[in-house]
Amino acid sequence: MAQDHRREQRAQGEDRRARVRRGRRRAGSRPAAPAPVVTAAPAAGGESPLDASTGIIAVAQRVHDEYVAEGQAKSNQILAEAESRAQQIISQAEVRQREELDRLNTERSGLEQKIGELREFENSYRSQLRGYFEGQLRQLNSEQPQADSVPSLGQ
């Protein structure tokens, strides 16, 4: 009977080790730090090896749960930092965009004003130039050639 109990414990241990190996293969990596080895001291009350292995499994499960919780907390922290940084970058870009648009609008207003001034100058200059040429034409038309000054062809 004692041999049957030992065979059963060995089979259970091998089964557990096989499941752990399969889990590691699925995860694709080994744990970063080895889990602490807990050895169960024989209980004074005559604790059976099955109870001791159950205790070890419970400790291993607790350590596993702690590692998973720690990993999730770190993941949440990294995500929160990334989201915060993204919001900061977006707000900086929006401020820069507003400043640039304001600068461009101011520049456009200045250029439009300068264009208006140049058009006024053009119209004024054309009017003055037209007046000058018309005056020159009138003066030319008003001057009559004098008979003495024109040489005759027959003499």
Disulfide bonds with the S-S distance in Angstrom:
none
